[in-house]
């Protein structure tokens, strides 16, 4: 495929899904940007099919594996795997690696970073997070807000070895001070939360999003709705809970039983959130122990929890981009799109087999 990054014209023809109901016949990428007005120059190439804005993985970890930060070559491989699956926009929900060099690569997905995880001392995966005590939380949140791209990531709960089960990591007053500090820097805050117990204080403190949200209950749903708090369920990751429970059962039987219950209730939990109108977005949690490139699988998982095909598709494209403040296929936007052989609105499995990937107007 010709390189159309520098002054070239790329023509996309067929069905262009600007929105779930806004379907155009064609668009052009000129100097890497979308236009719906036919340019004077002849296109260097024409791609045909069903075009969709580049998919979004709203919970992904480029630069991280099960043991901590990885080198550039591994980070590049992770980003390429996501790209080739159609994920062209990533909200990196915590990474110990510096991946800013990716911003200089036109052939890799765009990343919105939440900085490094912030966790309680010895209450998270080793080598992942800043491990601190509550008195330092606001200062670390401020620093990560300034380093990130408008997000900060907290670890809201984790196994407490003294209790033998999941437990909240932070007192309410520390959370309130820290989240206010992030908001003062113009950043939103999200938190890893498996259990129910961590949620009330996070909600009261003004949290913007909850990752995983397996502990969401009917009693807490009205507060999520009232405050507009989104969730990113990461169901492909929650599928690993039974294996985790098996591995920890001998030492932490209470925690293991808890994790199995959360797994058993996962679809019902997301369905209740959906029925109430809580915003839900696609995220895979790739990059820890989970493989990259699972965005199609996660979208399909959401339909098992009651989202329609169009709702799950929007959660990985149009609505996710709007939530993150990034454009879709609008006039003048970066030409980041995926072309498929069939209409993904009728069958989400189509997302798993992109025909063409276009980044910054260049087919890659």
Number of C-alpha atoms within 10 A of each C-alpha: 8 11 15 23 20 12 13 19 25 29 22 23 18 17 21 23 23 17 18 14 8 9 15 15 13 21 23 23 31 26 19 25 22 24 20 16 10 14 13 7 10 11 17 13 15 11 17 17 20 24 33 27 28 29 31 30 37 29 23 29 30 34 26 24 21 14 12 17 21 19 12 16 10 15 22 18 15 22 28 19 18 27 26 20 22 33 31 27 26 25 21 29 28 26 26 20 19 16 17 10 9 18 12 9 10 15 20 24 26 23 23 18 26 27 26 26 23 24 27 21 13 14 21 21 14 12 13 22 24 18 20 15 14 18 14 12 23 19 15 21 30 20 16 24 27 18 15 18 18 20 28 30 29 30 24 28 24 22 19 17 14 7 11 14 18 23 22 23 24 21 13 18 13 18 25 18 16 25 26 21 20 24 20 12 17 13 23 21 23 25 26 21 26 28 23 18 17 24 24 13 19 25 20 14 18 19 25 21 23 27 25 25 25 27 18 24 14 11 8 15 16 15 15 25 15 9 14 16 19 22 26 24 28 27 26 21 17 21 13 15 19 17 13 15 19 15 12 14 14 10 11 18 15 16 22 24 17 17 24 19 15 22 18 16 13 22 20 14 20 27 19 17 26 18 10 14 15 22 19 25 29 30 31 28 30 26 25 20 13 17 15 24 24 21 28 24 17 24 30 22 19 27 19 17 19 18 20 14 19 19 21 25 28 23 27 27 28 24 22 25 23 13 14 16 9 14 21 25 24 16 16 15 16 23 29 29 27 27 28 21 16 19 18 19 18 10 13 19 15 16 26 17 15 18 19 19 23 27 25 24 28 26 21 17
